[in-house]
Amino acid sequence: MLNRIAHQIKQFFPAPEVSAHCDGPCGVYDPASSRVYAEAVLSMTKKIADLEAKVPSPDDKAATVAYHNTLSRYIAVKEEQAQKTKEELLILWTDYFKPVHLEAYPDLHDMFWKAAKLCSSCKVEVNLAHANQLLMEVEKIHNIFWESKGRKVEWVKAS
């Protein structure tokens, strides 16, 4: 009975057809946030690598605790920022870029897939080469994104 009533209401008051490119049709996209997050991944990876050479003596409990606290914080930030980088890239990939972009940039899917995989690698590893490569992939995406909008926006790092 309720289905019939709902059907009749739809018949009398049809909703206009609408379309949106994503869940929220704001149209505001910018790869800048993925750059900032990827820079943080690189920074934390460097800090972790530098911290390794400064392992305190096992006899100095306070220094050992301080070392582990600092290392844990660096790791937590690195993993969080790598996840945020991945989320931002996936939003661009799945919401902004369309089939028409694939015609102009045939390796677009592969580029995003590799960048997302690098985010995962950066979360589970302390690998300076992967962190640098992630930032380079984000730069490539930045350049394609702005080119697809017909604009030249310079790549500027915060660090």
N, CA and C of each residue as an Amber inpcrd file, in Angstrom:
protein
   477
   0.8150000  -1.1940000   0.0000000   0.0000000   0.0000000   0.0000000
   0.8660000   1.2700000   0.0000000   1.8710000   1.2980000   0.8810000
   2.7510000   2.4620000   0.9310000   3.5250000   2.6210000  -0.3700000
   3.9140000   1.5010000  -0.9670000   4.6230000   1.5830000  -2.2410000
   3.7490000   2.2280000  -3.3120000   2.4710000   1.8840000  -3.3320000
   1.5420000   2.4420000  -4.3110000   1.3740000   3.9510000  -4.0950000
   1.2810000   4.3600000  -2.8380000   1.1510000   5.7850000  -2.5280000
   2.4160000   6.5300000  -2.9520000   3.5700000   5.9630000  -2.6130000
   4.8310000   6.5930000  -3.0030000   4.9310000   6.6950000  -4.5190000
   4.5030000   5.6570000  -5.2250000   4.5360000   5.6680000  -6.6930000
   3.6220000   6.7680000  -7.2410000   2.4460000   6.9350000  -6.6680000
   1.5310000   7.9700000  -7.1270000   2.0890000   9.3730000  -6.8590000
   2.7080000   9.5490000  -5.7090000   3.3180000  10.8500000  -5.3960000
   4.3970000  11.1640000  -6.4190000   5.2140000  10.1610000  -6.7590000
   6.2650000  10.3620000  -7.7620000   5.6750000  10.6940000  -9.1230000
   4.5260000  10.1240000  -9.4200000   3.8740000  10.3940000 -10.7040000
   3.3890000  11.8470000 -10.7710000   2.8290000  12.3290000  -9.6680000
   2.2880000  13.6900000  -9.6370000   3.3800000  14.7560000  -9.4770000
   4.4450000  14.3940000  -8.7540000   5.5270000  15.3430000  -8.4780000
   6.8680000  14.7220000  -8.8580000   7.1260000  14.6070000 -10.1400000
   8.3900000  13.9760000 -10.5400000   9.5860000  14.8630000 -10.1810000
  10.6250000  14.2180000  -9.7190000  11.8550000  14.9430000  -9.3800000
  12.6290000  15.2280000 -10.6570000  13.2140000  16.3960000 -10.7470000
  14.0330000  16.6830000 -11.9380000  15.2950000  15.8220000 -11.9180000
  15.7740000  15.4730000 -13.0880000  16.9860000  14.6810000 -13.1800000
  18.1770000  15.5790000 -12.8740000  19.0550000  15.0950000 -12.0170000
  20.2590000  15.8380000 -11.6620000  21.4680000  14.9280000 -11.8290000
  22.6180000  15.5310000 -11.9380000  23.8350000  14.7330000 -12.0000000
  24.9320000  15.4580000 -11.2340000  25.8520000  14.6670000 -10.7160000
  26.9960000  15.2100000  -9.9860000  28.1800000  14.3050000 -10.2420000
  29.3530000  14.8700000 -10.1870000  30.5470000  14.0900000 -10.4430000
  31.0050000  13.3180000  -9.2140000  30.4790000  13.6250000  -8.0520000
  30.8720000  12.9280000  -6.8340000  29.7170000  12.9930000  -5.8350000
  29.9710000  12.5240000  -4.6280000  28.9340000  12.5420000  -3.5960000
  28.5100000  13.9560000  -3.2260000  29.4460000  14.8850000  -3.2590000
  29.1450000  16.2860000  -2.9610000  29.5270000  17.1080000  -4.1720000
  28.5720000  17.6100000  -4.9030000  28.8960000  18.2660000  -6.1820000
  29.4760000  19.6730000  -6.0100000  30.4870000  19.7870000  -5.1840000
  31.0800000  21.0990000  -4.9150000  31.9670000  21.5710000  -6.0550000
  32.6180000  20.6290000  -6.7460000  33.5030000  20.9870000  -7.8420000
  34.8360000  21.5570000  -7.3930000  35.1480000  21.4470000  -6.1180000
  36.4020000  21.9870000  -5.6110000  37.3940000  20.8330000  -5.4320000
  38.3910000  20.8350000  -6.2930000  39.4480000  19.8310000  -6.2170000
  40.7780000  20.5470000  -6.3220000  41.7690000  20.0270000  -5.6240000
  43.1000000  20.6010000  -5.6800000  44.0480000  19.5450000  -5.1110000
  45.0970000  19.1930000  -5.8200000  46.0350000  18.1910000  -5.3070000
  46.9770000  18.7250000  -4.2350000  46.8250000  19.9850000  -3.8380000
  47.7430000  20.5910000  -2.8680000  47.7730000  19.8360000  -1.5430000
  46.6300000  19.3830000  -1.0890000  46.6170000  18.6850000   0.2050000
  47.4070000  17.3780000   0.1240000  47.3320000  16.6830000  -1.0090000
  48.1170000  15.4510000  -1.1380000  49.6090000  15.7620000  -1.1290000
  50.0080000  16.9160000  -1.6660000  51.4100000  17.3160000  -1.6300000
  51.8680000  17.5500000  -0.1910000  51.0690000  18.2690000   0.5760000
  51.4370000  18.5620000   1.9610000  51.5750000  17.2590000   2.7610000
  50.6150000  16.3560000   2.5860000  50.6830000  15.0780000   3.3030000
  51.8910000  14.2590000   2.8710000  52.1750000  14.2270000   1.5710000
  53.3230000  13.4660000   1.0740000  54.6360000  14.0750000   1.5730000
  54.6860000  15.3990000   1.6660000  55.8740000  16.0470000   2.2320000
  56.0700000  15.6340000   3.6920000  54.9860000  15.5250000   4.4270000
  55.0750000  15.1050000   5.8300000  55.5730000  13.6590000   5.9260000
  55.1350000  12.8130000   5.0060000  55.6170000  11.4270000   4.9830000
  57.1310000  11.4160000   4.7920000  57.6000000  12.1950000   3.8340000
  59.0390000  12.2720000   3.5720000  59.7770000  12.8240000   4.7910000
  59.2660000  13.8610000   5.3910000  59.9050000  14.4600000   6.5660000
  60.0060000  13.4580000   7.7200000  58.9200000  12.7500000   7.9920000
  58.9280000  11.7770000   9.0840000  59.8630000  10.6130000   8.7810000
  59.9040000  10.1970000   7.5280000  60.8080000   9.1080000   7.1420000
  62.2550000   9.5230000   7.3880000  62.5910000  10.7520000   7.0390000
  63.9480000  11.2650000   7.2890000  64.2420000  11.3210000   8.7890000
  63.2580000  11.7890000   9.5650000  63.4640000  11.9040000  11.0090000
  63.6680000  10.5260000  11.6480000  62.9090000   9.5410000  11.1860000
  63.0610000   8.1740000  11.7180000  64.4480000   7.6400000  11.3750000
  64.8680000   7.8380000  10.1330000  66.1890000   7.3570000   9.7150000
  67.2910000   8.0430000  10.5090000  67.1480000   9.3200000  10.7500000
  68.1550000  10.0500000  11.5240000  68.1580000   9.6090000  12.9870000
  67.0170000   9.2490000  13.5070000  66.9040000   8.8430000  14.9070000
  67.5980000   7.5140000  15.1580000  67.6700000   6.6400000  14.1710000
  68.2820000   5.3270000  14.3460000  69.7190000   5.4100000  14.8580000
  70.4610000   6.3790000  14.3870000  71.8630000   6.5120000  14.7880000
  72.0070000   7.0300000  16.2100000  70.9330000   7.4350000  16.8440000
  71.0030000   8.0490000  18.1680000  70.3690000   7.1550000  19.2480000
  70.4140000   5.8300000  19.0510000  69.8350000   4.9200000  20.0340000
  70.6200000   5.0440000  21.3380000  69.9150000   5.3520000  22.4290000
  70.6190000   5.5350000  23.7050000  71.0840000   4.2020000  24.2970000
  71.9240000   4.2850000  25.2710000  72.4220000   3.1100000  25.9860000
  71.2700000   2.4370000  26.7250000  71.2550000   1.0880000  26.7770000
  70.1840000   0.3940000  27.5180000  70.2040000   0.7010000  29.0130000
  71.3340000   1.1860000  29.5340000  71.4330000   1.5160000  30.9610000
  70.7120000   2.8130000  31.3020000  70.4740000   3.6510000  30.3010000
  69.8330000   4.9490000  30.5300000  68.3430000   4.8070000  30.2240000
  67.5700000   4.4280000  31.2450000  66.1520000   4.1410000  31.0540000
  65.3850000   5.3630000  30.5440000  65.6260000   6.5340000  31.1010000
  64.9020000   7.7410000  30.6840000  65.1790000   8.0530000  29.2170000
  66.4320000   7.8940000  28.7980000  66.7760000   8.1540000  27.4000000
  66.1360000   7.1110000  26.4830000  66.0900000   5.8760000  26.9480000
  65.4750000   4.8070000  26.1600000  63.9760000   5.0740000  25.9880000
  63.3150000   5.4600000  27.0610000  61.8900000   5.7800000  26.9940000
  61.6600000   6.9770000  26.0720000  62.4800000   7.9890000  26.1990000
  62.3510000   9.1730000  25.3390000  62.5560000   8.8020000  23.8720000
  63.5500000   7.9490000  23.6080000  63.8020000   7.4980000  22.2310000
  62.5700000   6.7760000  21.6670000  62.0480000   5.8210000  22.4220000
  60.8860000   5.0470000  21.9560000  59.6510000   5.9260000  21.8000000
  59.4930000   6.9000000  22.6810000  58.3730000   7.8250000  22.5670000
  58.4860000   8.6380000  21.2760000  59.6640000   9.1770000  21.0160000
  59.8750000   9.9750000  19.8030000  59.6960000   9.1190000  18.5580000
  60.2930000   7.9370000  18.5570000  60.1660000   7.0430000  17.4080000
  58.7030000   6.6780000  17.1610000  57.9780000   6.3680000  18.2070000
  56.5490000   6.0200000  18.0680000  55.7450000   7.1710000  17.4840000
  56.0340000   8.3720000  17.9330000  55.3240000   9.5450000  17.4190000
  55.6360000   9.7570000  15.9420000  56.8940000   9.6520000  15.5650000
  57.2730000   9.8150000  14.1570000  56.5700000   8.7710000  13.2810000
  56.5510000   7.5390000  13.7570000  55.9070000   6.4670000  12.9950000
  54.4120000   6.7330000  12.8610000  53.7780000   7.1240000  13.9500000
  52.3350000   7.3880000  13.9090000  52.0050000   8.5010000  12.9210000
  52.7810000   9.5680000  12.9490000  52.5410000  10.6860000  12.0330000
  52.7830000  10.2490000  10.5910000  53.8690000   9.5150000  10.3460000
  54.1870000   9.0440000   8.9970000  53.0450000   8.1980000   8.4300000
  52.5510000   7.2670000   9.2310000  51.4680000   6.3980000   8.7630000
  50.1780000   7.1760000   8.5390000  49.8580000   8.0850000   9.4360000
  48.6530000   8.8980000   9.2930000  48.7200000   9.7610000   8.0330000
  49.8640000  10.3890000   7.8120000  50.0040000  11.2610000   6.6470000
  50.0120000  10.4680000   5.3430000  50.5780000   9.2780000   5.3560000
  50.5390000   8.4150000   4.1610000  49.0990000   8.0150000   3.8450000
  48.3120000   7.7260000   4.8670000  46.9020000   7.3790000   4.6540000
  46.1340000   8.5810000   4.1060000  46.4000000   9.7570000   4.6430000
  45.7250000  10.9610000   4.1490000  46.1240000  11.2600000   2.7030000
  47.3900000  11.0460000   2.3790000  47.8380000  11.2310000   0.9900000
  47.0370000  10.3060000   0.0850000  46.9310000   9.0730000   0.4950000
  46.2030000   8.0700000  -0.2950000  44.7380000   8.4740000  -0.4700000
  44.1050000   8.9060000   0.5850000  42.6990000   9.3140000   0.5150000
  42.5120000  10.4860000  -0.4480000  43.3910000  11.4690000  -0.3610000
  43.2870000  12.6350000  -1.2490000  43.5040000  12.2390000  -2.7080000
  44.4770000  11.3810000  -2.9540000  44.7250000  10.9280000  -4.3220000
  43.5430000  10.1320000  -4.8650000  42.9740000   9.2860000  -4.0270000
  41.8330000   8.4720000  -4.4860000  40.6170000   9.3390000  -4.7920000
  40.4340000  10.4080000  -4.0600000  39.3380000  11.3290000  -4.3610000
  39.5470000  11.9620000  -5.7270000  40.7550000  12.4310000  -5.9950000
  41.0350000  13.0010000  -7.3200000  40.8170000  11.9650000  -8.4140000
  41.3250000  10.7700000  -8.1840000  41.2600000   9.7110000  -9.1890000
  39.8200000   9.3140000  -9.4860000  39.0420000   9.1240000  -8.4320000
  37.6930000   8.5750000  -8.6300000  36.6170000   9.6320000  -8.8350000
  36.8390000  10.8470000  -8.3420000  35.7970000  11.8640000  -8.4440000
  36.0750000  12.9360000  -9.4940000  37.3340000  13.3450000  -9.6260000
  37.6190000  14.4210000 -10.5690000  37.8680000  13.9020000 -11.9880000
  38.7880000  12.9780000 -12.1300000  39.1710000  12.5350000 -13.4700000
  38.0880000  11.6780000 -14.1080000  37.8320000  11.9540000 -15.3730000
  36.7530000  11.3220000 -16.1510000  37.3500000  10.6050000 -17.3620000
  36.5260000   9.8260000 -18.0820000  37.0220000   9.1240000 -19.2740000
  37.6950000  10.0470000 -20.2870000  37.2150000  11.2750000 -20.4080000
  37.8460000  12.2030000 -21.3430000  39.3010000  12.4830000 -20.9630000
  39.5990000  12.4610000 -19.6850000  40.9710000  12.6750000 -19.2390000
  41.8620000  11.4890000 -19.6100000  41.2870000  10.3000000 -19.6140000
  42.0550000   9.1150000 -19.9950000  42.4900000   9.1750000 -21.4540000
  41.6930000   9.8150000 -22.2610000  42.0760000   9.9690000 -23.6670000
  43.3290000  10.8450000 -23.7670000  43.3790000  11.8880000 -22.9850000
  44.5280000  12.7970000 -23.0100000  45.7260000  12.2380000 -22.2290000
  45.4450000  11.4510000 -21.2000000  46.4990000  10.9050000 -20.3300000
  46.2730000   9.3980000 -20.1700000  46.6780000   8.5950000 -21.1580000
  46.3620000   7.1610000 -21.1440000  46.9490000   6.3890000 -19.9590000
  48.0170000   6.9000000 -19.3400000  48.6080000   6.1850000 -18.2040000
  48.1000000   6.6920000 -16.8550000  47.0030000   7.4250000 -16.8690000
  46.4560000   8.0330000 -15.6500000  46.1290000   6.9910000 -14.5800000
  45.4160000   5.9310000 -14.9710000  45.0520000   4.9040000 -13.9850000
  46.2980000   4.2720000 -13.3670000  47.2690000   3.9530000 -14.2030000
  48.4940000   3.3330000 -13.7140000  49.2320000   4.2700000 -12.7640000
  49.2610000   5.5520000 -13.0950000  49.9320000   6.5350000 -12.2590000
  49.2850000   6.6170000 -10.8710000  47.9610000   6.6890000 -10.8390000
  47.2730000   6.7640000  -9.5460000  47.4220000   5.4640000  -8.7610000
  47.3360000   4.3330000  -9.4670000  47.4670000   3.0420000  -8.7950000
  48.8380000   2.9350000  -8.1380000  49.8880000   3.3130000  -8.8790000
  51.2460000   3.2550000  -8.3280000  51.4070000   4.2210000  -7.1550000
  50.8300000   5.4010000  -7.2570000  50.9170000   6.3700000  -6.1590000
  50.2130000   5.8330000  -4.9130000  49.0540000   5.2190000  -5.0980000
  48.3340000   4.6470000  -3.9560000  49.1320000   3.5100000  -3.3220000
  49.7770000   2.6920000  -4.1560000  50.6080000   1.6130000  -3.6340000
  51.8150000   2.1690000  -2.8780000  52.3740000   3.2740000  -3.3670000
  53.4810000   3.9110000  -2.6580000  53.0380000   4.4230000  -1.2910000
  51.8220000   4.9400000  -1.2200000  51.2950000   5.3750000   0.0880000
  51.2860000   4.2080000   1.0580000  50.8310000   3.0600000   0.5810000
  50.8110000   1.8690000   1.4440000  52.2190000   1.4650000   1.8430000
  53.1480000   1.5000000   0.8960000  54.5430000   1.1520000   1.2060000
  55.1110000   2.0990000   2.2560000  54.8130000   3.3680000   2.1140000
  55.3280000   4.3610000   3.0700000  54.7420000   4.1680000   4.4620000
  53.5460000   3.6080000   4.5250000  52.9550000   3.3450000   5.8360000
  53.6770000   2.1990000   6.5330000  54.0170000   1.1550000   5.8130000
  54.5390000  -0.0560000   6.4530000  56.0610000  -0.1430000   6.4690000
  56.7290000   0.7900000   5.8030000  58.1870000   0.7490000   5.7230000
  58.7820000   2.0810000   6.2010000  60.0630000   2.0500000   6.4230000
  60.8350000   3.2770000   6.5900000  61.8060000   3.2530000   5.4180000
  61.3560000   3.7900000   4.2970000  62.0870000   3.6780000   3.0470000
  62.1490000   5.0580000   2.3980000  63.2940000   5.6700000   2.4850000
  63.4680000   7.0220000   1.9700000  63.2350000   7.0860000   0.4590000
  63.6430000   6.0660000  -0.2570000  63.4350000   6.0500000  -1.7080000
  61.9390000   6.0520000  -2.0410000  61.1570000   5.2660000  -1.3030000
  59.7110000   5.2380000  -1.5470000  59.0570000   6.5640000  -1.1670000
  59.4990000   7.1780000  -0.0870000  58.9260000   8.4690000   0.3190000
  59.2340000   9.5420000  -0.7220000  60.4520000   9.5470000  -1.2400000
  60.8050000  10.4920000  -2.3110000  60.0030000  10.2100000  -3.5770000
  59.8580000   8.9350000  -3.9270000  59.1020000   8.5570000  -5.1150000
  57.6360000   8.9710000  -4.9780000  57.0770000   8.8290000  -3.7780000
  55.6950000   9.2500000  -3.5560000  55.5390000  10.7320000  -3.8580000
  56.4450000  11.5380000  -3.3510000  56.3610000  12.9760000  -3.5970000
  56.4980000  13.2760000  -5.0940000  57.3430000  12.5340000  -5.7890000
  57.4940000  12.7320000  -7.2360000  56.2100000  12.3450000  -7.9840000
  55.5510000  11.2840000  -7.5570000  54.2940000  10.8730000  -8.1920000
  53.1960000  11.9030000  -7.9380000  53.1710000  12.4450000  -6.7370000
  52.1920000  13.4920000  -6.4220000  52.4580000  14.7230000  -7.2950000
  53.7050000  15.0220000  -7.5450000  54.0260000  16.1460000  -8.4250000
  53.5210000  15.8930000  -9.8430000  53.6900000  14.6770000 -10.3500000
  53.1870000  14.3370000 -11.6910000  51.6670000  14.5220000 -11.7420000
  50.9940000  14.0530000 -10.7090000  49.5390000  14.1770000 -10.6490000
  49.1390000  15.6470000 -10.5760000  49.8660000  16.4160000  -9.7780000
  49.6340000  17.8600000  -9.6930000  49.6920000  18.4830000 -11.0900000
  50.7370000  18.1680000 -11.8360000  50.9130000  18.7540000 -13.1660000
  49.7980000  18.3480000 -14.1270000  49.4150000  17.0870000 -14.1060000
  48.3310000  16.6220000 -14.9910000  47.0070000  17.2580000 -14.5890000
  46.7570000  17.3120000 -13.2890000  45.5060000  17.9060000 -12.8130000
  45.3480000  19.3290000 -13.3470000  46.3670000  20.1710000 -13.1310000
  46.2490000  21.5650000 -13.5520000  46.2570000  21.7040000 -15.0670000
  46.9920000  20.8520000 -15.7470000  46.9650000  20.8750000 -17.2120000
  45.5630000  20.5260000 -17.7220000  44.9050000  19.5890000 -17.0470000
  43.5500000  19.1940000 -17.4610000  42.5480000  20.3320000 -17.2870000
  42.8870000  21.2920000 -16.4410000  42.0320000  22.4610000 -16.2310000
  42.4860000  23.6530000 -17.0730000  43.5240000  23.4160000 -17.8980000
  44.0150000  24.4850000 -18.7570000  44.7750000  25.5640000 -18.0150000
  45.3650000  25.1820000 -16.8780000  46.0880000  26.1610000 -16.0690000
  47.5040000  25.6770000 -15.7930000  48.3800000  26.5890000 -15.5800000
  49.7540000  26.2830000 -15.1880000  49.9080000  26.7480000 -13.7430000
  49.9510000  25.7940000 -12.8340000  50.1230000  26.1100000 -11.4150000
  51.4590000  25.5110000 -10.9870000  52.3520000  26.3670000 -10.5560000
  53.6980000  25.9520000 -10.1970000  53.6830000  24.9840000  -9.0150000
  54.5530000  24.0070000  -9.0710000  54.7600000  23.0460000  -7.9780000
  55.6660000  23.7110000  -6.9450000  55.1520000  23.9670000  -5.7800000
  55.9340000  24.5990000  -4.7170000  55.7790000  23.7540000  -3.4600000
  56.9070000  23.3170000  -2.9420000  56.8760000  22.5190000  -1.7240000
  56.9280000  23.4410000  -0.5050000  56.3390000  22.9840000   0.5700000
  56.3380000  23.7590000   1.8010000  57.6330000  23.5680000   2.5850000
  58.2690000  22.4440000   2.3690000  59.4910000  22.1670000   3.1480000
  60.7430000  22.4410000   2.3530000
